[in-house]
């Protein structure tokens, strides 16, 4: 019955990343860290006082991570893991 | 036109063109899907003609081999087509809340000239469009490549079925 509920469920507004299973959050956060790097590069290039911050969207899961949601992610275990993985990748 | 406006217009245009391209790629998936359906139909016809019992006879063995190879190629092609839409993460320019926040931050920095604030915000949006454009570009290129590879595998599978059909009159 749970499968059928999931199939016919309709979303009115996007989900928050915190509502997603760990592997979806990890995928989102990996992309977010890559995005932050790109944002920093654009900021340095344009030399403006405000940094461009974009929304990140997972179409499949109907999740949107807005710039204002980023602060809350620091305590997320998956975010910490994504940061560690990124750090190791950069070192290699 | 001033350079700030020019940067903004160019980047927005590029971002919009990549968004439109994504829709075009999605629409063009119909071709490999039709080829897939046609190949499945031909495979089922070949399956009814296949004589697996005397598979040791060379021609029967080749037809059986071609049959299984085409099934593998067809499934691989289908995997590429399915993968085209799965697990893609996109980025979009800042939402309204972020724009309001940015304006607030600029005013807090002691900037009260509306023109100067608009210029800073427009440059910030140009940067956002540039990041989003490159992000979409990479995703679109990957999707277009997956679609083409999927189509090639399906057509190759169909080619093997044609060879198998040509050998059918010689099977035991």
Contacts between the chains, C-beta under 8 A, distances in Angstrom:
chain1	res1	chain2	res2	distance
A	27	B	87	7.1
A	27	B	89	6.8
A	28	B	89	6.7
A	31	B	89	4.7
A	31	B	91	8.0
A	35	B	91	5.8
A	35	B	131	7.0
A	35	B	135	7.6
A	38	B	131	4.6
A	38	B	134	7.4
A	38	B	135	7.7
A	39	B	127	7.4
A	39	B	131	6.2
A	42	B	127	3.5
A	42	B	128	7.4
A	42	B	130	5.8
A	42	B	131	5.7
A	43	B	127	6.6
A	45	B	127	7.2
A	46	B	123	5.1
A	46	B	124	7.5
A	46	B	126	7.0
A	46	B	127	5.2
A	48	B	120	5.4
A	48	B	123	4.9
A	48	B	124	5.8
A	48	B	127	7.5
A	49	B	105	7.9
A	49	B	106	6.8
A	49	B	109	6.0
A	49	B	120	6.4
A	50	B	102	4.9
A	50	B	105	5.9
A	50	B	106	6.3
A	50	B	120	6.3
A	50	B	121	7.6
A	50	B	124	5.2
A	51	B	124	7.6
A	52	B	94	7.1
A	52	B	124	4.9
A	52	B	125	7.4
A	52	B	127	3.9
A	52	B	128	4.2
A	52	B	131	6.8
A	53	B	94	5.8
A	53	B	98	5.8
A	53	B	128	7.8
A	54	B	91	4.7
A	54	B	92	6.3
A	54	B	93	6.1
A	54	B	94	6.1
A	54	B	128	5.3
A	54	B	131	6.0
A	54	B	132	6.2
A	55	B	91	6.7
A	55	B	92	4.7
A	55	B	93	7.4
A	55	B	94	6.8
A	55	B	95	5.6
A	55	B	98	7.9
A	56	B	89	6.4
A	56	B	90	7.5
A	56	B	91	5.4
A	57	B	89	6.8
A	57	B	90	4.8
A	57	B	91	7.1
A	57	B	92	6.1
A	58	B	89	5.3
A	59	B	88	6.4
A	59	B	89	7.9
A	59	B	90	6.6
A	60	B	85	7.9
A	60	B	86	6.5
A	60	B	87	6.6
A	60	B	88	7.4
A	66	B	95	5.5
A	66	B	97	6.7
A	66	B	98	7.0
A	67	B	94	6.0
A	67	B	95	7.4
A	67	B	97	7.7
A	67	B	98	4.4
A	67	B	101	7.7
A	68	B	97	5.2
A	68	B	98	6.5
A	68	B	101	7.0
